[in-house]
Amino acid sequence: MVLSVFKSGDALFNQGIDLIKRKEYAKARKNFEKTIEKDGREAQLAKIYIDIIDACLDNNNSARYSKLAASLATVNEGFEFGLTEIDPARLALECRLLTERMNIGGMQGNTPAILEEKGNKFLDVARKYQSQIGNDTIVISEIAGLPVNTGVKEALHIQALGYESLAASAVMSDPKRAAELQQNAYTCRKQLGEDGQRNMNLIKAYSKSAKCWICGRPSTGEGVHFFTMSSDITPFMRGSDEDILLSAPPDYGSVYVCRPCYSSISRRSDEIARQYHEQAMREMRAMEARLLAEIRSMAAMAAIRR
């Protein structure tokens, strides 16, 4: 066997190609590194192979795809990666779109402004997948071991994420608009063959209206602008069935309370609980001090007796 140190750059490159076909990416990467060191004829392609392998081995890192897109821009002719025929321009496009999508998903913050920005960016990149890739299969996903879709299906998935983010942005100010956006997300997910149950649950919650049992204020958006609180409602207190907006569920085991009343009660309860906790801690510290004093006194008396 000829040691790799004596092999030419081209021989190392060809061996790396064989290792890729066997999906031994880490070993193949070392061969391509040595190809570059020896400045073999395929050094430029070896650099691209390394970037592809890095994307495969670290497929949740958007920087890997950004770097790969830049590397692919340096070549014009197609090549193979394992059994996959690579069109450099097309793969570079897919890498750029994937980088954009992953960076949007990584946006931090839950304020309405950030969620709106995130949602609009998702919809923008979804349009790019639909128009620029269409019904073709996304090759980079296949290579990197990510869920494989066509451009159209990927667009539907990203659209759903966009509408959900926009709904989360709108719900505090306009729950009915949020319900409409969740309906759009539901439609996308149904087209993908998903059940969309989470979207449907939110549509129902955001569309539901009630009247606060405490202050009588009407509100829309269960779990956001009004909540249920356990209660004991006697038949005498149930009111009329003709009320347009109900103040309690049909089983009368709880009442609907608007967010301001609910938060006021919760915060006051927290204050009372904190006061009791602080009082209990003070009494425990005082008791501990008394016990320590008694222990020291008993220890001193025992020492005197000795």
Salt bridges, closest charged atoms under 4 A:
ASP10 OD2 - ARG41 NE 2.93
GLU24 OE2 - ARG22 NE 3.05
GLU24 OE1 - LYS27 NZ 3.32
GLU33 OE2 - ARG29 NH1 2.29
ASP51 OD1 - LYS67 NZ 3.66
ASP54 OD1 - ARG29 NE 2.70
ASP54 OD2 - ARG64 NH1 3.80
ASP58 OD2 - ARG64 NE 3.31
GLU94 OE2 - ARG90 NE 2.83
GLU100 OE2 - LYS128 NZ 3.18
GLU117 OE2 - LYS121 NZ 3.16
ASP124 OD1 - ARG127 NH2 3.89
ASP124 OD2 - LYS128 NZ 3.62
ASP136 OD2 - ARG90 NH1 3.32
GLU154 OE2 - ARG101 NH1 2.16
GLU164 OE2 - ARG189 NE 2.84
GLU180 OE1 - ARG177 NH1 3.52
GLU194 OE1 - ARG189 NH1 2.99
GLU222 OE1 - LYS208 NZ 3.38
GLU271 OE1 - ARG268 NH1 2.99
